[in-house]
Amino acid sequence: MTSPVPSVHMELPGWELVWLHLAVAPGAEQPLAALRREVSELARASLEGIDLSAHATVAAVRKLFRAAGCDPTRYRPSSEALLRRVLKGEDLPAIHPLVDLNNCLSVELAVPCCVAAEGSFTPPVTLRAGRPGETVESLRGPFNLEGKPLLADAAGPFSTPITDSRRVKVGEGTERVWMIVYLPQGAVAPAAVHAKLAELLAEAPVAAVVHGS
């Protein structure tokens, strides 16, 4: 059964979200390993000698962080954190096929992407800034959300373009997820997300797209 794309109330201007409902397609571990290496190598080659803060898309994401009340040099967007690791010579790690695909897409487009296990949140959701005193148990431990861009449902925050909550964590047995791509409007078009995802899946068919917006 196809789940409808979640309804989102946008309280933060300048953002655009792409939702991709993905299902695991087993048996592509070797192409996925090659894809992780290739994406890492291409990023290093294309960004060699470039100050990330001057990269147009990175700068656009940083601007949106500041508008929400977050210092992006202290709390880096997940995409920038990945790019910095890759530029230091590290390849993208093997975590879970859908998480790996998410990370490849994030590095390729230089925008934050996250994956939430299917059924771990309940639409409608709101994109807003974190409130004073608001926290979440993130994949990194307790995380202060004040001033951070985040997505929340009726149960509270569950995702940020920095890190995700343990509530939506993808585990070994996770078969379906929602991939959420955080776009700075005017910097990256939604069509570019779909095109890049199709390109990545052509190289490593680790997932099938169930639904996307």
Buried (B, 14 or more C-beta within 10 A) or exposed (E): EEBEBBEBEEEBEBBBBBBBBBEBBEEBEEBBBEBBEBBBEEBBEEBEEEEBEEBEBBBBBBEBBEBBEBEBEEBBBBBBBBBEBBBEEEBBEEEBBBBBBBBBBBBBBBBBBBBBBBEBBEBEBBBBBBEEEBEBEBBEEEBBBEBBBBBBBEEBBBBBBBBBBEBBBBEEEBEBBBBBBBBBEEBBEBEBBBEBBEEBBEBBEBBEBBEBB
